[in-house]
Amino acid sequence: MTRLTRLLTGTILATAVLASPALAQSAAKPAETKAANAPDQKPAFENQTRAPQPAQMPKIATETVAEGLPHLWSMEFLTDGRMLVTAKQGAMHIISEEGEAGPEIKGVPKVLASGQGGLLDVALAPDYETSGKIYFSFSEEREDGNGTSVASARLMPDTAGGGTLEDVKIVFRQMPSYDGNKHFGSRLVFGPQGELYVTVGERSDAEPRVQAQELSSGLGKVFRIDAEGKALADNPFVSTENALPEIWSLGHRNLQAATLDGQGRLWTVEHGPKGGDELNRPEAGKNYGWPEVTYGVEYSGRAVGDGITAKAETEQPVYYWDPVIAPSGMAYYDGDAIPEWKGAFLVGGLVSQGVVVLHMDGDKVAHEERVPLNARIRDVKVGPDGAVYAVTESRGGSSTIVKLTKA
């Protein structure tokens, strides 16, 4: 891999497009202009979908800070400014501040790198500076199938730019196992009290996906556990008979984006069906509908179930996309380098091939802005310098890390 720190002019983002008079004139229009997959479905409230673009949008410059990387899935900043990344096939690397990938970190357990599975998210423990502890999720092969698992380990970097994982321990397993290769999730987010939120998928297929509605199943859920993988005493279903005590919320499809807002609250974006990606703020014990209630349609074009978009027992999404952006990776922007984005959510789009910026008004979306990067975006993080970093991927190919700053 070669070091590259030049500004890209049109390869990834033509900043002139963002500043064009045509775009400025259409600022009140939504960023999404393509036909909906479910045109007869109507939002439940204003700006629940196709929110207008903001009147003022910053010109964004992009810079490639690392390229020629393996197919990455996630990125996390270490306390010294370097990046820790996971590669879908099962490797971890430390990326130097110069953009060089160190050798594979030793001690990573075997992962099932098949279909949508592999080595997935990584997060630093709240006490990482003193403990060196990290957490990571991966698809694990099991005797009765496979599923998403979460492990902890101590990261011991070495002088060669690599390192070793020590004291590797699987602390949590999504159950039941299932013999499939789709919808593993998953993101890991530590809350303000050290609680760990784990997002997973419902395994996609018609038979298991209905378990997203079942409290005895770990499919299609957000979990809330402690650092050892145990349910927290104030979780909503700890006293419910036959319910998994680790469950925080239910009725989710495939959660690949999650972050905390400025108040320390969890927000997620999940892959919906064709025309049903959702932004949610998962709350304790609440049901987010899937697969009984959803926007969008099946990939075949048929209705999902009874085609219901609202039900008294389920929550409406804060926002939805039709057509989809295919979300993966999410960050809350509280930096100063791009002041126009202060308080916004940044969501990576695989299909929309860029970063989606959601400007909030309280707990509702006021404006949606899009930064085209002409590449599938797998993860988004805010760096210690206040810049935004996006991980790109090509199917079965390599990844690049791109830095976004105000031009």
Sequence and secondary structure as in RCSB ss.txt:
>XXXX:A:sequence
MTRLTRLLTGTILATAVLASPALAQSAAKPAETKAANAPDQKPAFENQTRAPQPAQMPKIATETVAEGLPHLWSM
EFLTDGRMLVTAKQGAMHIISEEGEAGPEIKGVPKVLASGQGGLLDVALAPDYETSGKIYFSFSEEREDGNGTSV
ASARLMPDTAGGGTLEDVKIVFRQMPSYDGNKHFGSRLVFGPQGELYVTVGERSDAEPRVQAQELSSGLGKVFRI
DAEGKALADNPFVSTENALPEIWSLGHRNLQAATLDGQGRLWTVEHGPKGGDELNRPEAGKNYGWPEVTYGVEYS
GRAVGDGITAKAETEQPVYYWDPVIAPSGMAYYDGDAIPEWKGAFLVGGLVSQGVVVLHMDGDKVAHEERVPLNA
RIRDVKVGPDGAVYAVTESRGGSSTIVKLTKA
>XXXX:A:secstr
      B SSSS  HHHHT HHHHHTTTSBS  S  SSTT   SSTTSSS B  S    EEEEEEEEEE  EEEE
EE TTS EEEEETTTEEEEE TTS B    BT      STT SEEEEEE TTHHHH EEEEEEEEEETTEEEEEE
EEEEEEE TTS EEEEEEEEEEE SS BS  S     EEE TTS EEEE B  SSHHHHGGGG TT  TTEEEEE
 TTS B TT TTTTSTT  TTEEEE  SEEEEEEE TTS EEEEEE SBT EEEE   TT B  TTTS SSB TT
SS STT     TTS   SEEESS   EEEEEE   SSSGGGTT EEEEETTTTEEEEEEEETTEEEEEEEEE SS
EEEEEEE TTS EEEEEE TTS EEEEEEEE 
